[in-house]
Amino acid sequence: MLAGTHSGVGKTTISMGIMHVLTRFMHVQPYKVGPDYIDPAFHTHITGRHCRNLDGWLLEEDTLKYLFLKNGSLAEICVIEGVMGLYDGAGTGKDQGSTAHIAKILNVPVVLVLDGKGMAASAAAMVLGYQQYDPMVKIRGVIINNVKGENHYRLLKEAVERDTGVKVVGYLPANEEIRLPSRHLGLVPRGEIEELQQKLERLGDMVRATIDLQAFLRIAGEYTPPFGFSRPTPEKIAEVRLAVAYDQAFNFYYRDNLDLLEELGAELVFFSPMEEEKLPGNIDGLLLGGGFPEVFARELEANVALRKEIGARIPEELPVYGECGGLMYLSGGIVDNQGDFFAMTGAFPGTVKMTKRLQRFGYVEVELQSGNILGKKGERVRAHEFHHSLLVDEGGHEYSFRVKKIRDGEVTATWECGIKRMNMLASYPHLHFYANLSVPSSLVYKCREYKQRRSAEKR
């Protein structure tokens, strides 16, 4: 596991560089701590394997162990990128979804990434503090970012190894050429970065020159897998066809969610709302994930035929689930930060207005206030929200979700969400289906009902 002392220390850059080099001669399975979608897109691009999210707030410990071992079973090495600082999580406690929390659950060794700019012996004090804050976290190595040169590195390395006993396995020099541009949701999607491959090659050259990869692999070799935990046992429900929007505008999906839907019997049919004028044929449901529909609003608006078809399928009671960006696409339209309006599907009335200020951010618990395609009234599931938009001019919707924001066990805010119309559900929270297996099961059941009803009507 690669963990940072704090956000912005360079752990994503170093993780990407190490994955890029290791992939040349090993099968690398990437993971990302937390609910983020952007970094996993980079990891998937680099390694050729779907990156998996490990979230200690959304998921139970046994589920995390199961998914980690399941997804890493065919890899030669698993590389986990942490989130924020090592001990930063959902609240003030160090075991509330933090990187350290995941490290302890999975029993993985940690390589700590710190920023060496302007430091010498103080680096040792920092590492020592992280060691002693929780001795159960196995900090086995250090990589130092933003190093001026070899002399600076030797000062840092000598101090850290002498005073902490932790091996320093390398460094990266300060280099603006490999810095990635940013957008309001963090790092931009890989498809929008010019010359990404060239940057990765330069980064890989730096990693090979200044990081001891053999020492890194020896640390990884210390890992012993967890045992004695229960395993989720999803069973096939029915064979259904589920259309999944996937393109530049819609690509925020937890891969474990998609795999789980397939295990439950769904055939996933991917399509592009930007480019394809019709929904895939003979579908029993529609999944519209998150992404950046506001960035591609003009292209989405231009695809009039598909927008009209989706709007027309709602009265037919096709099961449709839109999540965050999917909600935006199902609305009447999007108003961007310049005030321009772009028509969307109109599956429900109301306009989504982009805002410069973050509207919702953080972990939430969702309770179903009424039955819908995701479950019965009273069902609960943990989720995450992160969006720079709000729904305006909606008027008279039936809300299916009661959302609670929780910090350190206390409810700090509540609100309603989850617009329901027929078999359509549109909401902002991002759900991890393994947080409550009945949620994806309910979706597949609803798809089966639609399929059976459609078959009966043809007779």
HELIX and SHEET records of a PDB file:
HELIX    1   1 LYS A   11  LEU A   22  1                                  12    
HELIX    2   2 ILE A   38  THR A   47  1                                  10    
HELIX    3   3 GLU A   61  GLY A   72  1                                  12    
HELIX    4   4 THR A   99  LEU A  106  1                                   8    
HELIX    5   5 SER A  122  TYR A  133  1                                  12    
HELIX    6   6 GLU A  150  THR A  164  1                                  15    
HELIX    7   7 GLU A  176  ILE A  178  5                                   3    
HELIX    8   8 ARG A  190  GLU A  192  5                                   3    
HELIX    9   9 LEU A  196  THR A  210  1                                  15    
HELIX   10  10 LEU A  213  ALA A  220  1                                   8    
HELIX   11  11 ARG A  255  GLU A  263  1                                   9    
HELIX   12  12 ALA A  297  ALA A  302  1                                   6    
HELIX   13  13 VAL A  304  ARG A  313  1                                  10    
HELIX   14  14 GLY A  325  LEU A  330  1                                   6    
HELIX   15  15 PHE A  433  ALA A  435  5                                   3    
HELIX   16  16 SER A  438  LYS A  458  1                                  21    
SHEET    1   A 7 ARG A  52  LEU A  54  0                                        
SHEET    2   A 7 VAL A  28  VAL A  33  1                                        
SHEET    3   A 7 ILE A  77  GLY A  85  1                                        
SHEET    4   A 7 LEU A   2  GLY A   4  1                                        
SHEET    5   A 7 VAL A 110  ASP A 115  1                                        
SHEET    6   A 7 ILE A 139  VAL A 147  1                                        
SHEET    7   A 7 LYS A 167  PRO A 173  1                                        
SHEET    1   B 2 SER A 182  ARG A 183  0                                        
SHEET    2   B 2 GLY A 186  LEU A 187 -1                                        
SHEET    1   C10 ALA A 266  PHE A 271  0                                        
SHEET    2   C10 VAL A 240  ALA A 245  1                                        
SHEET    3   C10 GLY A 285  LEU A 288  1                                        
SHEET    4   C10 VAL A 320  GLU A 323  1                                        
SHEET    5   C10 MET A 424  SER A 427  1                                        
SHEET    6   C10 GLU A 410  ARG A 421 -1                                        
SHEET    7   C10 GLU A 398  ARG A 407 -1                                        
SHEET    8   C10 ARG A 360  LEU A 368 -1                                        
SHEET    9   C10 ARG A 380  HIS A 387 -1                                        
SHEET   10   C10 HIS A 430  LEU A 431 -1                                        
SHEET    1   D 2 PHE A 250  PHE A 252  0                                        
SHEET    2   D 2 GLY A 290  GLY A 291 -1                                        
SHEET    1   E 4 PHE A 341  ALA A 343  0                                        
SHEET    2   E 4 GLY A 333  VAL A 335 -1                                        
SHEET    3   E 4 THR A 351  MET A 354  1                                        
SHEET    4   E 4 SER A 389  VAL A 392 -1                                        
END                                                                             
